[in-house]
């Protein structure tokens, strides 16, 4: 086992093999990349902020907010596109 190290908001920052390290125990073959995942308290999920190097990420995050507001229905193609950002 190794320890997944987290920052103050739960973003994975790296791993430690020190048995006294504070974090989440994960299998040695865990391949989650630092900065790309965050801990929710139950599981690791993709870190949306890690995708900001992607030029489409800000647009996707805005569309996710519109979708989640339920003020309008987004086209099916847009919903499919957004699955890649969740």
C-alpha positions, 0 to 999 in steps of 0.5 A, a space after each residue: 500500500 501507498 498513501 495518496 497525499 491530498 492538499 487542503 481541498 482534497 486534490 491528489 498531490 502525490 504519493 508516499 510510501 512512509 507508513 506514518 504519512 497522512 492521506 488515503 491508503 491506495 494500492 501500490 498499482 494505483 495510477 491516478 495522476 497527481 493534480 488530475 483527481 480529487 478526494 470527495 471523502 468517498 472516492 477519487 473523482 476527476 479534478 475539473 480544474 486540472 482540465 483548464 489547460 484544455 482550451 475547451 474546458 472553460 466552455 464545457 464548465 460553463 455549459 455544465 453550469 447551464 445544464 445543472 441550472 435546468 433553466 434550458 434544455 441543452 441539445 443531445 450533442 452538447 450533453 454527449 460532449 459534456 460527458 468528457 468533462 465530468 
